Amino acid sequence: MKKNITMKVKLLLMVVVLGCVLCVSVFANTSQPDRFKIDFNNAYIVVTPAALSMQVAAEGSVLSYGNDWQIVQLRPYLYHMKQQNWQGFYWVVNTSRKELYKVTGNTFGTLGGDFLTLPANVSVVGGGNNNQPERFFIYFSNSYMIFVPSSSTLQIVGENAVLSYGTNWAKIQMKPYLYHFKLNSWQNFYWQVNTSRKQLYIVRNGQFGTYQGNSELKSSTVIVYY
């Protein structure tokens, strides 16, 4: 009899402990994170050489129109590119070789420097025989958006370089675990990140900063840091 009572007490204690663990887990999942990032599956830059214009895009949405970038054409097939805050390096795109390089030890807009081939995939439309292409794409092997709730700072990163600091983005924290994001030029849609579920949604037919609209789950992975 005494043995049965002891076993019941042990089982009760296990249930209580398990319940406390679950409570702590739920609390941690719904609290404000230190930061979180959205790992993109399909981010890229597209450049139109005739206009020397560009866009950064991911998940079917334009993330930046490159207003804070410089692009210089040195040859019909050779381009220098840099975000205005980059120091000590820039990118070179060779559309003939279909390669992207990080260049150090040289002045932007001039030939020379130390070249490091980056693992991005360069795709070219037009421009055969070393002629100027109609446009070219840089598909990133590693790209993400990272957000710090406490400072409301945002960065979009590709190949370990900041592509945009999100100065033209709107950001709203709805709950400690729920966030709305939109580029200022977006119309009729925005992004929603749920750090508890670790999911990214695109919301349409709603109003930014409200709980209205139709949500569609996107494929990008959300990684949360507490």
C-alpha positions as CSV (number, residue, x, y, z in Angstrom):
1,M,0.0,0.0,0.0
2,K,2.8,2.4,1.0
3,K,4.6,1.5,-2.2
4,N,1.5,2.4,-4.3
5,I,1.2,5.8,-2.6
6,T,4.8,6.5,-3.2
7,M,4.4,5.7,-6.9
8,K,1.4,8.0,-7.2
9,V,3.2,10.8,-5.5
10,K,6.1,10.4,-8.0
11,L,3.7,10.4,-10.9
12,L,2.0,13.5,-9.6
13,L,5.3,15.3,-9.2
14,M,6.3,14.3,-12.8
15,V,3.0,15.7,-14.1
16,V,3.6,19.0,-12.2
17,V,7.2,19.3,-13.4
18,L,6.2,18.5,-17.0
19,G,3.4,21.1,-16.8
20,C,5.8,23.7,-15.6
21,V,8.2,22.9,-18.4
22,L,5.4,23.3,-20.9
23,C,4.4,26.6,-19.4
24,V,7.9,28.0,-19.5
25,S,8.2,26.7,-23.1
26,V,5.0,28.5,-24.2
27,F,6.1,31.7,-22.4
28,A,9.5,31.6,-24.1
29,N,7.9,31.1,-27.5
30,T,5.6,34.1,-27.1
31,S,8.0,36.5,-25.5
32,Q,9.9,39.2,-27.5
33,P,13.0,37.8,-29.1
34,D,16.4,39.5,-29.1
35,R,16.4,39.2,-32.9
36,F,15.1,37.0,-35.7
37,K,15.9,36.5,-39.3
38,I,14.1,35.3,-42.4
39,D,16.2,33.0,-44.4
40,F,15.2,33.5,-48.1
41,N,15.0,30.6,-50.6
42,N,15.0,32.7,-53.7
43,A,16.5,36.2,-53.2
44,Y,18.2,38.0,-56.1
45,I,19.3,41.3,-57.6
46,V,18.2,42.2,-61.1
47,V,20.1,45.0,-63.0
48,T,19.0,46.8,-66.1
49,P,22.3,48.1,-67.7
50,A,20.7,50.6,-70.1
51,A,19.3,52.5,-67.1
52,L,21.9,51.4,-64.5
53,S,18.9,50.6,-62.3
54,M,18.4,47.6,-60.0
55,Q,16.0,45.9,-57.7
56,V,16.5,43.5,-54.7
57,A,13.7,40.9,-54.5
58,A,12.7,37.8,-52.5
59,E,9.5,35.8,-52.0
60,G,8.0,37.4,-55.1
61,S,8.3,41.0,-53.6
62,V,10.7,43.9,-54.3
63,L,12.7,44.6,-51.1
64,S,14.7,47.6,-52.4
65,Y,14.9,49.7,-55.6
66,G,18.6,50.3,-55.0
67,N,18.4,54.0,-54.4
68,D,21.3,53.7,-52.0
69,W,23.5,51.8,-54.5
70,Q,26.1,52.8,-57.1
71,I,26.5,51.0,-60.4
72,V,29.3,51.8,-62.9
73,Q,29.6,50.1,-66.3
74,L,33.3,49.7,-67.2
75,R,32.7,47.5,-70.3
76,P,29.5,46.3,-72.0
77,Y,29.9,43.1,-69.9
78,L,31.7,44.4,-66.8
79,Y,29.9,46.2,-63.9
80,H,31.0,47.6,-60.5
81,M,28.3,47.7,-57.8
82,K,28.2,48.8,-54.2
83,Q,25.8,49.8,-51.4
84,Q,26.7,53.3,-50.3
85,N,27.7,52.2,-46.8
86,W,30.2,49.6,-47.9
87,Q,33.8,50.3,-47.0
88,G,36.9,48.7,-48.4
89,F,35.2,46.5,-50.9
90,Y,32.7,46.4,-53.8
91,W,31.2,43.8,-56.2
92,V,32.2,43.2,-59.8
93,V,29.8,41.4,-62.2
94,N,31.2,39.9,-65.4
95,T,28.2,39.0,-67.5
96,S,30.4,37.3,-70.1
97,R,31.8,34.8,-67.6
98,K,28.5,35.0,-65.5
99,E,30.4,35.5,-62.3
100,L,30.2,37.7,-59.2
101,Y,33.4,38.9,-57.4
102,K,34.1,40.7,-54.2
103,V,37.0,43.1,-54.8
104,T,39.3,44.7,-52.3
105,G,42.4,46.8,-52.5
106,N,41.2,49.0,-55.3
107,T,39.2,52.1,-56.1
108,F,35.6,51.6,-57.1
109,G,35.1,52.4,-60.8
110,T,38.6,51.5,-61.8
111,L,40.2,48.3,-63.0
112,G,42.4,46.3,-60.6
113,G,42.2,44.9,-57.1
114,D,42.1,41.5,-55.4
115,F,39.2,39.4,-56.7
116,L,37.3,36.8,-54.7
117,T,34.7,34.7,-56.6
118,L,31.4,34.6,-54.7
119,P,29.0,31.6,-54.9
120,A,26.1,33.5,-56.4
121,N,24.6,32.4,-59.7
122,V,24.7,35.1,-62.4
123,S,22.0,34.8,-65.1
124,V,22.1,37.0,-68.2
125,V,19.3,38.0,-70.7
126,G,20.7,39.1,-74.0
127,G,24.3,40.5,-74.5
128,G,25.9,37.7,-76.4
129,N,29.5,38.2,-77.7
130,N,30.4,40.5,-74.8
131,N,27.7,43.0,-75.7
132,Q,25.6,44.8,-73.2
133,P,22.8,42.5,-71.9
134,E,19.2,43.6,-71.6
135,R,19.4,42.7,-67.9
136,F,21.2,40.3,-65.5
137,F,20.3,38.5,-62.3
138,I,22.4,37.7,-59.3
139,Y,20.8,34.8,-57.4
140,F,22.2,34.5,-53.9
141,S,23.4,31.3,-52.3
142,N,22.9,32.9,-48.8
143,S,20.5,35.7,-48.1
144,Y,18.2,36.8,-45.3
145,M,16.5,39.7,-43.5
146,I,17.4,40.3,-39.9
147,F,15.4,42.4,-37.4
148,V,16.1,43.5,-33.9
149,P,12.8,44.4,-32.1
150,S,14.4,46.4,-29.2
151,S,15.9,49.0,-31.7
152,S,13.5,48.3,-34.6
153,T,16.5,47.9,-36.9
154,L,16.4,45.9,-40.1
155,Q,19.0,44.7,-42.5
156,I,18.7,42.7,-45.8
157,V,21.8,40.7,-46.4
158,G,23.2,38.7,-49.4
159,E,26.5,36.9,-49.7
160,N,27.5,38.3,-46.2
161,A,27.0,41.9,-47.3
162,V,24.3,44.3,-46.3
163,L,22.1,45.0,-49.4
164,S,19.7,47.4,-47.6
165,Y,19.3,48.9,-44.1
166,G,15.5,49.2,-44.5
167,T,15.3,52.9,-44.1
168,N,12.3,52.9,-46.4
169,W,10.5,50.1,-44.6
170,A,7.6,50.4,-42.2
171,K,7.8,48.1,-39.1
172,I,5.1,47.5,-36.5
173,Q,5.2,45.2,-33.5
174,M,1.7,43.9,-32.9
175,K,2.6,41.6,-30.1
176,P,5.9,40.4,-28.6
177,Y,5.9,37.6,-31.1
178,L,4.0,39.2,-34.0
179,Y,5.4,41.7,-36.5
180,H,4.3,43.5,-39.7
181,F,6.7,44.7,-42.3
182,K,6.3,46.5,-45.6
183,L,8.4,48.5,-48.1
184,N,6.8,51.9,-48.3
185,S,5.9,51.5,-52.0
186,W,4.0,48.2,-51.4
187,Q,0.3,48.4,-52.1
188,N,-2.4,46.1,-50.9
189,F,-0.1,43.6,-49.2
190,Y,2.5,43.3,-46.4
191,W,4.5,40.7,-44.6
192,Q,3.7,39.2,-41.2
193,V,6.2,37.3,-39.1
194,N,5.1,35.1,-36.2
195,T,8.2,34.3,-34.1
196,S,6.2,31.8,-31.9
197,R,5.3,29.7,-35.0
198,K,8.6,30.7,-36.8
199,Q,6.7,31.5,-40.0
200,L,6.5,34.2,-42.6
201,Y,3.2,35.2,-44.2
202,I,2.1,37.6,-47.0
203,V,-1.1,39.3,-46.0
204,R,-3.5,40.7,-48.7
205,N,-6.8,42.5,-48.6
206,G,-6.1,43.9,-45.2
207,Q,-4.7,47.0,-43.5
208,F,-1.2,47.2,-42.3
209,G,-1.0,47.3,-38.5
210,T,-4.4,45.5,-38.0
211,Y,-5.5,41.9,-37.8
212,Q,-7.5,42.0,-41.0
213,G,-6.6,40.3,-44.3
214,N,-6.0,37.0,-45.9
215,S,-2.7,35.3,-44.9
216,E,-0.6,33.1,-47.2
217,L,2.3,31.1,-45.7
218,K,5.6,31.6,-47.4
219,S,8.4,29.1,-47.7
220,S,11.2,31.1,-46.1
221,T,12.5,29.8,-42.8
222,V,12.2,32.1,-39.7
223,I,15.1,31.7,-37.2
224,V,14.5,33.2,-33.7
225,Y,17.1,34.2,-31.1
226,Y,16.3,34.8,-27.5
